[in-house]
Amino acid sequence: MSHNPLISIVIPVYNCAGLVNETIRSVIQSSYTHWEIILVNDGCTDSSPALCKEWEIKFPGKIRMIDQQNQGPAVARNVGVFYAKGEFILPLDSDDKIHPDYLSLAISEFQSDSQVKVVYCEAEKFGEKTGGWKLKPFSLQQLALDNMIFVSGVYKKQDWKQVGGYDPRLIFGWEDWEFWINMLKRGGKVVKLPQVGFYYRIRKGSRRKSTNREAKRMTIDLLNRKHPEFFQQHLFGPLRNPRGSSIWINRLNNLCAGKLAGLGKSRASLITDK
């Protein structure tokens, strides 16, 4: 790792003309200066591309825009990371912001320990709701139940490549959660910075709040198909809906299955004795 590694901030952009300037400005104000911004125009129909183009012209070589047809955030992030020149990646949604010291603190953690795979931080909400975002402590078992690492965690590009990036089939959300599972299920350290480094905007109509019941079922089914061993190891069976009940439902099912298996063996023994 170089002493001053390049970090690529990948920002998917879709119809956020009133907000994307704040997001870009928060990166530019970083105390860590060896960065690039990749803006992925995900088929915008508003003035967002024109605003992004202005930033590209203003910061040549530091900010660039890539155009694509609308394909959703997972594909947009993958495209941005693919073209990223940085050793490290920070995905950032086009309505969120980072603290000026987030990048420097994250890079410092990677430089101090080669086993670190992900660095994230304390976070605050802003917009329609404000205040601290209370995130559960990280553990693999907790990660099997829910995502406590928001999308804007810092990681190495080589790890993105190794797991095949974000799954574009997760069109209803949770693509970042699945990405962390895919990356971390084989090991690696996760560091949560004690400082607030990320600001998550709350606004109406966000995808995070609008996923319906059928979409959630389809997403859980896909997660179970992709990571059966991971969920078996940490939840004693598949991920359930509601997710928080997964462990006790699986334990109950396993107990019942064990009793039925034992009953079957007893009946077989009686038949043999006759």
ABEGO torsion letter per residue (X at the ends): XBABBBBBBBBBBBGAAAAAAAAAAAAAABABABBBBBBBBBGBABAAAAAAAAAAAABBGABBBBBBBBAEAAAAAAAAAAABABABBBBBBAABBBBAAAAAAAAAAAAABAABABBBBBBBBBEABBEBBBBBBBBAAAAAABBABBABBBBBAAAAAAAGEBBAABAAEGAAAAAAAAAAAAEEBBBBBABBABBBBBBBGBAAAABBAAAAAAAAAAAAAABAAAAAAAAGEBBBOBAAAAAAAAAAAAAAAAAAAAAAAAAAAAAAAX
